[in-house]
Each structure stands twice: as structure tokens, then as C-alpha cells.
Amino acid sequence: MQLTNAEAKEALGALQVLAGEKLPIAGALRIRKLMRALDAHLGDVDAELRKIVQEYALKDDVGQPVPGEQPGSIKLIPELLDEAQARLVELWAATWETEHGVRVADLGTIEVTPETLLRLGALLEEGE
């Protein structure tokens, strides 16, 4: 199955919710395996994100990125804003593939919110 990087980030959040539940052993192992794989992949995505942001960051006199108005944000070079946004859109739209998802049967009898299931996206498999 294939997810975009943006979907993978959402799915990792949903897996973290499920990891806090009491699951059958097979389900718990599958969740852990997927979490490790997604965490590693999203670490690579984050590294690329930092490279893009660093490349397009507006820098002060000593070469440090200028903080943005939102906490934790930085200002981007105005003339390159469209190019930076295009690169960011491309990064979050790039895909990640995995053979296995989370089967409904792996969840046992726990109660799961629809939001968590939606966040799993393509990782949710209905079959046995």
C-alpha cells in the first residue's frame, strides 16, 4: 500500500494512539513494526524538510534564520516563496510504500474512534 508523506505523518499519529491500547499480540507487534518503519521514514522526510527550509530561509547578519511570526517558524526569502512552497508540496506529496497495514482483526475488541481509523488511511486493512 502507498501513502503520501503527509498521510504517513497522520498515520503515525493514529498508530501512536493504538499503541497505547491493550491489543492482541499479533496486532501489537504489527503496530510496533509499522511505527518503527514510519518513524524512520518520517525522520528522512524531516531531514529533507530542514534542508528545504534552510535553503529558502531569510537569514540575519550572522547567517541565522530569521524567526517568523508563529512560534517555531522562520521567515522565507520573499522572492523565492513560490519555489519554496512548490518544493514543500512536492515533499509532502511524495509517497511511501509498505506491504502490511493494520488489519481490523489485529485490533481485537478495543474501542477505536472514527478519527483514529481515518488517520490510518490506506494502512487500515479490512481483511483478515
N, C-alpha and C positions, 0 to 999 in steps of 0.2 A: 504494500500500500504506500501511497505517496502523500506527503503533506508539504505545504509551503513552510518556510521558516517561521512565518507568523503563526500558522496553525500549530506548528511544533511547540512554540512557546506556550500557547494556550493549553495544549495537550499535556505538557509537563506540569502545569499548574493543577490540572484535573488529576493527574497521576499522584501528585503530592497529597491531594485530598484523600484519594483512595488508599494511599499507603498508610494513612492514619486509622484505617478501619480494620476490623478483625475479618480476615479473608481466609478461604481455604488455601492450603499450602501451594497448590498449583497456581492459583490466582496471585498470591503474594509474591511468588517467585517471578511470575510474568511481569508484574508491576515493577518490581525491583530491576529486572533486566531492561525493560523499556526506559525506566527512569535513568539508568546509567548511560544507555545509548543516547537518549535525548540530551542529557546533561552534557555529555562530551561534544555532541554536535553543536548544541547551542553555545558552548564555550568557543568553538571555532567561529560561529556566527558573531558572537560578541567581539572577538578579536578583529574580525573584518569591519564591524561597526565602528570600533575605536579607530581603526586606520582611516576609514572614510571621514569620520568626524575630525580627526587630527589634520587630514589633508585640506579640509574646507573650513577649518576654524579661523575666525578672526583672531589675530594674535596681538598681544600688547608689546611694549617696547623691549621686554626681555624674552619674547618668544613664547609666552604662556597664553593659552586660550582665554579669551575674554568671556567672563561669566555672562550668561543670559539672564533674562528677567525671571524665569522659573527656576526654582531651586534645583541644582544639579545639571542645569542646561548650559550650553555655551552659544555664543553668537557665531553665525557663519558669515563668510565673506559675501556681501550682498550681490556682487556681480556674478558669483558662482552658485547662488542659491538654487536655481533651477537644475543645474548639473548635479549638485549635491543631493537634491531631493530625488532625482531620477536614479542615482546610484543607490540610495536608501530603499526606494521602491523595488529596485531590482534585487537587492539583498533579501528583503522580506518576502519577495515572491519566488525566490529560488526554492527548489524542492529537496526534500529528504525522503529516503525510502527505507522501509523496514518490511521484513517478511511477516512479522507477527504483530498483532494488535492485542487488545483486551477483549476476551470473549465474555459475553453476558454470563455464561455458565461459571466463569472464573470468579465472579463477584459473590457467589454463594447467595445468602439470604439477606445481605445488608440492604439498608435503605439508601438510595442514591438520589440526589436532587437532579432534576432535568438539566439544570445548568451544568453540573459536572459532566453529564453524558454529552451534552452539546459541545463542551470544551474538548472532549476526547476526539471529536470529529471523526476522521477516517480511521482512527485507531480502534474504534468500537466495532467489534465483530459480533453479529447476532448469532452465528452458527455455533455448534458445539465444538 
